Amino acid sequence: MSFSSTGIALGNMPDEVGMTDPTIHVMMSFEDMQQCPQENDLIGIAEKILQFDRFSGIPTQDTSSQKQWYVRPCLPLVDVRQMIRIVQESCDSINEVAVIVQEQRHYKLRDPNRDLPWWELVLIRNVGTSESMLLLRVDHALGDGLSIAKVCAQFITNHRGEQFQDFIPQKMRLAKAVYRFKTFLSSVSALFRIALLPFAFIDSYTKFTEISIGPGTVRNQLRWCVFVLKRAFHH
């Protein structure tokens, strides 16, 4: 597991605080019960999610090193139906549905008695007049929004029934590439300036000297000469 995922899995608050585990929720709404899926419809989705290594096991701390974490596989012992939870409700407004969605936060994915991968599918079947909801709850230690979107791309289709090839819009991908290129140029420029520091007459960025030297004006150059002479006579 990466450094960031290990930190999230380890946590930074004691259990006594009662802080909820960082969880990402992906929601899909259905206008009525006719559109709402059944439990059997979700089995295929759960099976596809379990194909990913991080989603098929439990983040576990290595006994030989407290800093090392790995994903302990749960397959083939996991019953796919255990990854699906059905909630039957009767709500006549979207606000009532929102309250039910918020209540799902109290179901801990890290509960040791659960002994399942740190994610679940929650189907809120609403027999009232408002919407039903399908939630994909994923512990943040398993991934971020982008990696979870890649998982969702395995079972979400567009209006033509075609699978999504990529959730990242082309404009966003281009902007990210431009940002990385600018960061690379800034890093090269910074390294070049650092390499020239031993040959520079003044140091206006890193302040290695005892006095703050500004831009290379005549006045600052004179201040630098006075400083050097004082140090010379002092020794």
BAZAPA-118455 format. One record per residue: x, y, z of N, C-alpha, C in turn; residue number from 1. Coordinates in steps of 0.2 Angstrom, whole numbers, always signed. Example, Ala and Ser with C-alpha at 12.3 -4.5 7.8 and 13.67 -1.06 7.14 Angstrom:
2
(site (+66; -28; +39); (+62; -22; +39); (+66; -16; +39); 1)
(site (+64; -11; +35); (+68; -5; +36); (+64; +0; +39); 2)
! end
This chain:
235
(site (+4; -6; +0); (+0; +0; +0); (+4; +6; +0); 1)
(site (+2; +12; -3); (+6; +18; -3); (+6; +21; +3); 2)
(site (+10; +26; +4); (+11; +30; +10); (+5; +33; +12); 3)
(site (+1; +36; +8); (-5; +40; +9); (-11; +35; +12); 4)
(site (-11; +29; +8); (-16; +24; +10); (-15; +21; +17); 5)
(site (-8; +20; +18); (-6; +17; +24); (-8; +22; +30); 6)
(site (-7; +29; +29); (-9; +34; +34); (-16; +34; +35); 7)
(site (-20; +33; +30); (-27; +33; +31); (-30; +27; +35); 8)
(site (-27; +21; +33); (-29; +15; +36); (-27; +15; +43); 9)
(site (-21; +18; +45); (-19; +18; +52); (-23; +23; +56); 10)
(site (-25; +28; +53); (-29; +33; +56); (-25; +38; +61); 11)
(site (-28; +44; +63); (-24; +48; +67); (-28; +51; +73); 12)
(site (-33; +47; +74); (-37; +49; +80); (-38; +42; +84); 13)
(site (-38; +43; +91); (-39; +37; +95); (-46; +35; +95); 14)
(site (-48; +28; +96); (-54; +26; +96); (-59; +29; +100); 15)
(site (-57; +32; +106); (-61; +35; +111); (-64; +42; +108); 16)
(site (-61; +45; +103); (-64; +51; +100); (-71; +49; +96); 17)
(site (-71; +43; +94); (-78; +41; +90); (-78; +44; +84); 18)
(site (-73; +46; +81); (-73; +49; +74); (-75; +44; +69); 19)
(site (-79; +45; +64); (-81; +41; +59); (-75; +40; +54); 20)
(site (-74; +34; +51); (-69; +32; +47); (-70; +36; +40); 21)
(site (-65; +39; +37); (-65; +42; +30); (-68; +38; +25); 22)
(site (-74; +39; +22); (-78; +35; +18); (-80; +39; +12); 23)
(site (-79; +36; +6); (-82; +39; +0); (-88; +36; -2); 24)
(site (-93; +40; -4); (-100; +38; -6); (-101; +40; -13); 25)
(site (-103; +35; -17); (-105; +36; -24); (-112; +34; -24); 26)
(site (-117; +39; -26); (-124; +38; -26); (-127; +38; -33); 27)
(site (-132; +34; -34); (-136; +33; -40); (-143; +33; -38); 28)
(site (-147; +38; -40); (-154; +38; -38); (-159; +35; -44); 29)
(site (-165; +33; -41); (-170; +30; -46); (-177; +33; -44); 30)
(site (-180; +35; -49); (-186; +39; -48); (-192; +35; -45); 31)
(site (-192; +28; -46); (-198; +24; -43); (-195; +17; -42); 32)
(site (-200; +13; -39); (-198; +6; -38); (-197; +2; -44); 33)
(site (-200; +4; -50); (-200; +0; -56); (-192; +1; -59); 34)
(site (-189; +6; -58); (-182; +7; -60); (-177; +4; -55); 35)
(site (-179; +4; -49); (-175; +2; -43); (-173; -5; -44); 36)
(site (-166; -7; -44); (-164; -14; -45); (-166; -18; -39); 37)
(site (-165; -25; -40); (-166; -30; -35); (-159; -32; -33); 38)
(site (-159; -36; -27); (-153; -38; -24); (-149; -42; -30); 39)
(site (-152; -47; -33); (-149; -51; -38); (-146; -47; -44); 40)
(site (-149; -41; -45); (-146; -36; -50); (-139; -34; -48); 41)
(site (-138; -34; -42); (-131; -31; -39); (-126; -36; -38); 42)
(site (-127; -42; -39); (-122; -47; -38); (-117; -47; -43); 43)
(site (-119; -46; -49); (-114; -45; -55); (-109; -39; -54); 44)
(site (-112; -33; -51); (-108; -27; -49); (-103; -29; -44); 45)
(site (-106; -32; -39); (-101; -34; -33); (-95; -38; -35); 46)
(site (-97; -43; -40); (-92; -48; -42); (-86; -44; -46); 47)
(site (-88; -39; -50); (-84; -35; -54); (-79; -31; -49); 48)
(site (-82; -28; -44); (-78; -24; -39); (-73; -29; -36); 49)
(site (-75; -35; -34); (-71; -39; -30); (-65; -41; -35); 50)
(site (-65; -40; -41); (-59; -42; -45); (-53; -38; -44); 51)
(site (-54; -32; -41); (-49; -27; -40); (-45; -29; -33); 52)
(site (-39; -30; -33); (-35; -32; -28); (-37; -29; -21); 53)
(site (-37; -22; -21); (-38; -18; -15); (-45; -19; -13); 54)
(site (-50; -21; -17); (-57; -22; -15); (-58; -29; -14); 55)
(site (-53; -33; -14); (-55; -40; -12); (-52; -43; -6); 56)
(site (-49; -38; -2); (-46; -40; +4); (-47; -34; +10); 57)
(site (-43; -35; +15); (-43; -30; +21); (-36; -27; +22); 58)
(site (-36; -21; +22); (-29; -18; +24); (-27; -20; +31); 59)
(site (-21; -23; +31); (-18; -26; +37); (-11; -24; +38); 60)
(site (-10; -23; +45); (-3; -20; +47); (+2; -26; +47); 61)
(site (+7; -26; +44); (+12; -31; +44); (+15; -32; +51); 62)
(site (+15; -38; +54); (+17; -39; +61); (+25; -38; +62); 63)
(site (+29; -38; +56); (+36; -37; +57); (+38; -30; +56); 64)
(site (+33; -26; +54); (+35; -19; +53); (+28; -15; +54); 65)
(site (+28; -10; +59); (+22; -7; +60); (+21; -2; +55); 66)
(site (+26; +0; +51); (+25; +5; +46); (+22; +2; +39); 67)
(site (+23; -5; +39); (+21; -8; +32); (+14; -11; +33); 68)
(site (+10; -9; +28); (+3; -12; +27); (+2; -15; +21); 69)
(site (-2; -20; +21); (-4; -24; +14); (-11; -26; +14); 70)
(site (-14; -28; +9); (-21; -30; +8); (-21; -38; +9); 71)
(site (-24; -40; +14); (-25; -47; +16); (-31; -50; +12); 72)
(site (-30; -54; +7); (-35; -57; +3); (-41; -60; +7); 73)
(site (-47; -59; +5); (-52; -62; +8); (-55; -68; +3); 74)
(site (-54; -67; -3); (-57; -72; -8); (-53; -79; -7); 75)
(site (-56; -84; -8); (-63; -85; -11); (-68; -86; -5); 76)
(site (-67; -84; +1); (-71; -85; +7); (-77; -80; +7); 77)
(site (-76; -74; +3); (-81; -69; +3); (-88; -71; -1); 78)
(site (-93; -71; +3); (-100; -72; -1); (-102; -66; -4); 79)
(site (-103; -65; -10); (-104; -59; -14); (-110; -56; -10); 80)
(site (-115; -59; -8); (-121; -56; -5); (-120; -53; +1); 81)
(site (-114; -54; +4); (-112; -51; +11); (-110; -44; +9); 82)
(site (-108; -42; +3); (-106; -36; +1); (-112; -31; -1); 83)
(site (-118; -34; +0); (-124; -30; -2); (-128; -30; +4); 84)
(site (-131; -23; +5); (-135; -22; +11); (-141; -19; +8); 85)
(site (-147; -21; +10); (-154; -19; +8); (-157; -15; +14); 86)
(site (-159; -9; +12); (-163; -5; +17); (-169; -3; +14); 87)
(site (-175; -5; +18); (-182; -4; +15); (-184; +2; +19); 88)
(site (-187; +7; +16); (-189; +13; +19); (-195; +16; +15); 89)
(site (-199; +20; +18); (-205; +24; +15); (-204; +31; +16); 90)
(site (-202; +34; +11); (-200; +42; +11); (-204; +45; +6); 91)
(site (-207; +51; +7); (-211; +55; +3); (-208; +61; +0); 92)
(site (-202; +62; +3); (-198; +68; +1); (-190; +66; +0); 93)
(site (-187; +70; -4); (-180; +69; -5); (-176; +71; +2); 94)
(site (-179; +75; +6); (-175; +77; +12); (-175; +71; +17); 95)
(site (-181; +67; +17); (-181; +61; +21); (-176; +56; +18); 96)
(site (-176; +55; +12); (-171; +50; +9); (-164; +52; +11); 97)
(site (-162; +59; +11); (-156; +61; +13); (-154; +59; +20); 98)
(site (-159; +60; +24); (-158; +58; +31); (-156; +50; +32); 99)
(site (-159; +46; +28); (-158; +39; +28); (-151; +38; +25); 100)
(site (-149; +42; +20); (-142; +41; +17); (-137; +43; +22); 101)
(site (-138; +48; +26); (-133; +51; +31); (-133; +45; +36); 102)
(site (-138; +42; +38); (-138; +37; +43); (-133; +31; +42); 103)
(site (-132; +30; +35); (-127; +24; +33); (-120; +25; +35); 104)
(site (-118; +32; +37); (-111; +33; +39); (-110; +29; +46); 105)
(site (-115; +27; +49); (-114; +24; +56); (-112; +17; +55); 106)
(site (-113; +14; +49); (-111; +7; +48); (-104; +7; +46); 107)
(site (-100; +4; +51); (-92; +4; +50); (-90; -1; +46); 108)
(site (-87; +1; +40); (-84; -4; +36); (-78; -7; +39); 109)
(site (-75; -4; +44); (-69; -7; +47); (-70; -11; +53); 110)
(site (-76; -13; +54); (-78; -17; +60); (-75; -23; +60); 111)
(site (-71; -25; +65); (-67; -32; +65); (-72; -38; +65); 112)
(site (-78; -37; +67); (-83; -42; +67); (-86; -43; +60); 113)
(site (-85; -38; +56); (-88; -39; +49); (-83; -43; +45); 114)
(site (-76; -43; +46); (-71; -47; +42); (-73; -47; +35); 115)
(site (-74; -42; +32); (-75; -41; +25); (-71; -35; +22); 116)
(site (-70; -35; +15); (-67; -29; +12); (-70; -23; +14); 117)
(site (-66; -18; +14); (-69; -11; +17); (-73; -7; +12); 118)
(site (-78; -11; +9); (-83; -7; +5); (-90; -11; +5); 119)
(site (-95; -8; +3); (-101; -11; +2); (-106; -8; -3); 120)
(site (-111; -11; -5); (-116; -9; -9); (-122; -8; -5); 121)
(site (-125; -2; -4); (-131; -1; +0); (-137; +1; -5); 122)
(site (-142; -3; -5); (-148; -2; -9); (-154; +1; -5); 123)
(site (-155; +7; -5); (-161; +10; -1); (-167; +10; -6); 124)
(site (-171; +4; -4); (-177; +3; -8); (-183; +7; -5); 125)
(site (-185; +13; -8); (-190; +17; -5); (-197; +15; -8); 126)
(site (-202; +13; -4); (-208; +11; -6); (-213; +18; -6); 127)
(site (-210; +23; -4); (-214; +29; -4); (-214; +33; -10); 128)
(site (-216; +39; -11); (-216; +43; -17); (-210; +46; -19); 129)
(site (-205; +46; -15); (-199; +49; -17); (-194; +44; -20); 130)
(site (-188; +46; -21); (-183; +42; -25); (-180; +36; -20); 131)
(site (-177; +31; -24); (-173; +26; -21); (-166; +27; -22); 132)
(site (-161; +24; -19); (-154; +26; -19); (-150; +19; -19); 133)
(site (-145; +20; -23); (-140; +14; -23); (-133; +18; -21); 134)
(site (-130; +15; -15); (-124; +18; -13); (-118; +13; -14); 135)
(site (-113; +16; -16); (-106; +12; -16); (-102; +16; -10); 136)
(site (-101; +12; -5); (-98; +15; +1); (-91; +12; +1); 137)
(site (-85; +16; +0); (-79; +14; +0); (-74; +17; +5); 138)
(site (-71; +14; +9); (-66; +17; +14); (-60; +20; +10); 139)
(site (-59; +26; +12); (-54; +30; +8); (-47; +27; +8); 140)
(site (-45; +22; +12); (-39; +19; +12); (-38; +15; +6); 141)
(site (-44; +13; +2); (-44; +9; -4); (-42; +13; -10); 142)
(site (-44; +19; -10); (-43; +23; -16); (-46; +30; -15); 143)
(site (-45; +35; -20); (-48; +41; -20); (-53; +41; -25); 144)
(site (-56; +47; -26); (-62; +48; -31); (-60; +45; -38); 145)
(site (-54; +47; -40); (-52; +45; -47); (-51; +37; -48); 146)
(site (-48; +34; -43); (-47; +27; -43); (-54; +23; -42); 147)
(site (-59; +26; -38); (-65; +23; -38); (-69; +24; -44); 148)
(site (-68; +30; -47); (-72; +31; -54); (-70; +26; -59); 149)
(site (-63; +24; -59); (-61; +18; -63); (-64; +12; -62); 150)
(site (-65; +10; -55); (-69; +4; -53); (-76; +5; -56); 151)
(site (-79; +10; -55); (-86; +11; -57); (-87; +11; -65); 152)
(site (-82; +12; -68); (-82; +12; -76); (-83; +4; -78); 153)
(site (-82; +0; -74); (-82; -7; -75); (-90; -9; -76); 154)
(site (-94; -6; -73); (-101; -8; -73); (-106; -2; -75); 155)
(site (-104; +4; -76); (-108; +10; -78); (-108; +11; -85); 156)
(site (-114; +12; -88); (-114; +13; -96); (-117; +19; -97); 157)
(site (-116; +22; -103); (-119; +28; -105); (-126; +26; -108); 158)
(site (-130; +32; -111); (-137; +31; -113); (-137; +26; -119); 159)
(site (-131; +24; -122); (-132; +20; -128); (-130; +13; -126); 160)
(site (-129; +12; -119); (-127; +5; -116); (-120; +3; -117); 161)
(site (-116; +8; -119); (-108; +7; -120); (-105; +9; -113); 162)
(site (-100; +5; -112); (-96; +6; -106); (-91; +12; -106); 163)
(site (-90; +16; -101); (-86; +21; -101); (-79; +19; -102); 164)
(site (-75; +22; -106); (-68; +20; -107); (-64; +24; -102); 165)
(site (-66; +30; -101); (-62; +35; -96); (-67; +40; -93); 166)
(site (-67; +41; -87); (-71; +46; -83); (-68; +53; -83); 167)
(site (-62; +53; -85); (-58; +60; -85); (-60; +63; -92); 168)
(site (-63; +69; -92); (-64; +73; -98); (-58; +75; -101); 169)
(site (-58; +76; -108); (-52; +77; -112); (-49; +84; -109); 170)
(site (-53; +89; -108); (-50; +95; -106); (-47; +95; -99); 171)
(site (-50; +91; -95); (-46; +90; -88); (-40; +86; -89); 172)
(site (-40; +81; -93); (-33; +78; -94); (-28; +82; -97); 173)
(site (-30; +87; -102); (-25; +91; -105); (-23; +96; -100); 174)
(site (-27; +99; -96); (-25; +104; -90); (-20; +100; -86); 175)
(site (-22; +94; -84); (-17; +91; -79); (-10; +90; -83); 176)
(site (-10; +88; -89); (-4; +88; -93); (+0; +94; -93); 177)
(site (-3; +100; -94); (+0; +106; -94); (+3; +108; -87); 178)
(site (-1; +106; -82); (+1; +108; -75); (+7; +104; -73); 179)
(site (+8; +97; -75); (+14; +93; -74); (+20; +96; -78); 180)
(site (+18; +99; -84); (+24; +101; -88); (+27; +108; -85); 181)
(site (+22; +112; -82); (+24; +118; -79); (+28; +117; -72); 182)
(site (+26; +112; -69); (+29; +109; -63); (+36; +107; -64); 183)
(site (+37; +103; -70); (+43; +101; -72); (+48; +106; -73); 184)
(site (+46; +111; -77); (+50; +117; -79); (+52; +121; -73); 185)
(site (+47; +122; -68); (+49; +126; -62); (+54; +122; -58); 186)
(site (+54; +115; -58); (+59; +111; -54); (+66; +112; -57); 187)
(site (+66; +112; -64); (+72; +112; -68); (+75; +119; -66); 188)
(site (+71; +124; -67); (+73; +131; -65); (+76; +132; -58); 189)
(site (+73; +129; -53); (+75; +130; -46); (+82; +126; -45); 190)
(site (+82; +120; -49); (+89; +117; -48); (+94; +120; -51); 191)
(site (+93; +124; -57); (+98; +128; -60); (+100; +134; -56); 192)
(site (+95; +137; -53); (+97; +143; -48); (+101; +140; -42); 193)
(site (+100; +134; -40); (+104; +132; -34); (+111; +130; -36); 194)
(site (+111; +127; -42); (+118; +126; -45); (+122; +132; -46); 195)
(site (+119; +137; -47); (+123; +144; -48); (+125; +147; -42); 196)
(site (+122; +145; -36); (+123; +149; -30); (+130; +150; -28); 197)
(site (+134; +145; -29); (+141; +146; -27); (+145; +151; -31); 198)
(site (+142; +153; -37); (+146; +158; -41); (+142; +164; -41); 199)
(site (+137; +165; -37); (+133; +171; -37); (+136; +176; -33); 200)
(site (+136; +183; -34); (+138; +188; -30); (+134; +189; -24); 201)
(site (+128; +189; -25); (+123; +190; -19); (+118; +184; -19); 202)
(site (+115; +183; -14); (+110; +178; -13); (+104; +181; -11); 203)
(site (+99; +181; -16); (+93; +185; -14); (+87; +180; -13); 204)
(site (+88; +174; -13); (+82; +169; -12); (+83; +165; -6); 205)
(site (+89; +162; -5); (+90; +157; +0); (+92; +160; +7); 206)
(site (+95; +166; +7); (+97; +169; +13); (+102; +165; +17); 207)
(site (+107; +163; +13); (+112; +159; +17); (+117; +164; +21); 208)
(site (+116; +170; +20); (+121; +175; +24); (+117; +177; +30); 209)
(site (+121; +181; +34); (+118; +184; +40); (+114; +190; +39); 210)
(site (+114; +193; +34); (+110; +199; +32); (+106; +197; +26); 211)
(site (+100; +200; +26); (+95; +199; +20); (+97; +203; +14); 212)
(site (+99; +200; +9); (+102; +203; +3); (+96; +203; -2); 213)
(site (+94; +209; -5); (+89; +210; -9); (+91; +209; -17); 214)
(site (+87; +212; -21); (+89; +212; -28); (+96; +215; -29); 215)
(site (+99; +214; -35); (+106; +216; -36); (+107; +223; -38); 216)
(site (+104; +228; -34); (+105; +235; -35); (+112; +237; -32); 217)
(site (+114; +243; -34); (+121; +245; -32); (+121; +246; -24); 218)
(site (+115; +248; -21); (+115; +249; -14); (+116; +243; -10); 219)
(site (+113; +237; -13); (+113; +231; -9); (+120; +228; -10); 220)
(site (+123; +229; -16); (+130; +227; -17); (+135; +230; -13); 221)
(site (+134; +237; -11); (+138; +240; -7); (+137; +237; +0); 222)
(site (+131; +236; +2); (+130; +233; +9); (+133; +226; +9); 223)
(site (+133; +222; +4); (+137; +216; +4); (+144; +217; +5); 224)
(site (+147; +222; +2); (+155; +223; +2); (+156; +225; +9); 225)
(site (+152; +230; +12); (+153; +232; +19); (+153; +226; +24); 226)
(site (+148; +221; +23); (+147; +215; +27); (+154; +211; +26); 227)
(site (+156; +210; +20); (+162; +206; +19); (+168; +209; +23); 228)
(site (+169; +215; +22); (+175; +219; +25); (+174; +218; +33); 229)
(site (+168; +219; +36); (+168; +218; +43); (+170; +211; +45); 230)
(site (+168; +206; +41); (+169; +200; +43); (+177; +198; +43); 231)
(site (+180; +201; +38); (+187; +201; +37); (+191; +204; +42); 232)
(site (+189; +210; +44); (+193; +213; +50); (+192; +210; +56); 233)
(site (+186; +207; +57); (+184; +204; +63); (+188; +198; +65); 234)
(site (+190; +194; +59); (+194; +188; +60); (+201; +190; +60); 235)
! end
